[in-house]
Amino acid sequence: MGIFEKLSSMGHEQVVFFNDETCGLKAIVAIHDTTLGPALGGCRMWPYSSEETALEDVLRLSKGMTYKASISGLNLGGGKSVIIGDPKKDKSEALFRSFGRFIESLNERYITAQDVNIGVPDIKQIALETANVVGTDKTNGGSGNPAPYTALGVLRGIEASAHWAFGQRSLEGKSVAIQGVGEVGTYLAKYLMEMGAKIFYTDINKDNALKLKENIEDAQYVHPDEIYSLDCDIFSPCALGAIINDDTIDQLKCRVVAGSANNQLKENRHGIILKEKGILYAPDYLINAGGLMNVSLEREGYSDKKSKQMVDTIYHMAMKIFAFSKEHDIPIYQATDLLAEKRIKAVKEVRTNYLGKT
Ligand code: NAD
């Protein structure tokens, strides 16, 4: 497939390749859709095996950001960038400043942020050259660690799921099995405990598992292989993507799947199977959007209160998606995509009509 054909098939507006021999920068910025606002999405640094793999990754990730921003009600488009390189060897001030200058040349069409292998020190260097960057720490006027806000959004998604599946929002006495107690899973466990939920958890990292037990004594550890078949109300994947797959789906005894991991369904057909089994699936890219909401506020003046209020809206949006899925008898992943697309299409049409009349 030719590159323009590829962009058309995925709906991308623009892809920009940056090359700076003086510092070894090789970067790709993909702007998927700017109908709702400037494209916001993190920058990932990775030693890609080929330029094609890097391009595939940035195209896929940027499209995902369009859907996430749209369903979350943000006035942002979807974009993402990748820097091809080894984060252990190739990072330098010159490289990030050069990247910042390139971002600046895009005239506010793309705003960058942290992603895999890009941290606050890198963001600070990018920010020396462009204002179109978010994700610094709170002491520097930024929005800080996104994980607590992501976890709060997941909690709101779990509450909406409980309301839909069990008839009440309260999580008192509900059993929740958390897969992965890293950054997000740990905050989530804390919030769930405060809500009176019974917590089961697992992690392949012993230190993380121990740390959780130290903080939440009543939480019960289970072996990583046992988490799927646990007799619980809610399964919360907070580790990896593609964990709802042919190997795991028949083991599930829960009524709800709701967690922070991206792309939890290995394939769309697994979303159909969940529906057939009567398991409610909280849309991953909506309920894990708390971090994006939090960082988006940096542009208009960050406040923790505003951020939490925004994250709370995830509850209402999740309820809307569940109702839409029921009304049209379609799986939740499809309902979520359709609603995200509908918002963009409506704004696009209004704009086209307006421009047509002037
Ligand atoms: P993290 O790396 O801090 O934590 C992930 C945890 O999962 C680790 O403790 C790891 O040991 C554990 N894990 C990995 N494989 C496992 C397995 N097979 N079984 C059990 N445990 C396993 O990551 P995080 O920041 O907490 O993010 C968790 C998930 O949420 C990721 O998929 C991430 O992409 C997604 N997410 C995170 C954010 C955020 O704000 N951090 C935002 C959106 C989505």
Boltz pocket constraint, residues with backbone or C-beta under 6 A from the ligand:
constraints:
  - pocket:
      binder: B
      contacts: [[A, 146], [A, 147], [A, 150], [A, 179], [A, 180], [A, 181], [A, 182], [A, 183], [A, 184], [A, 185], [A, 202], [A, 203], [A, 204], [A, 205], [A, 208], [A, 224], [A, 237], [A, 238], [A, 239], [A, 240], [A, 241], [A, 260], [A, 261], [A, 262], [A, 288], [A, 289], [A, 291]]
      max_distance: 6.0
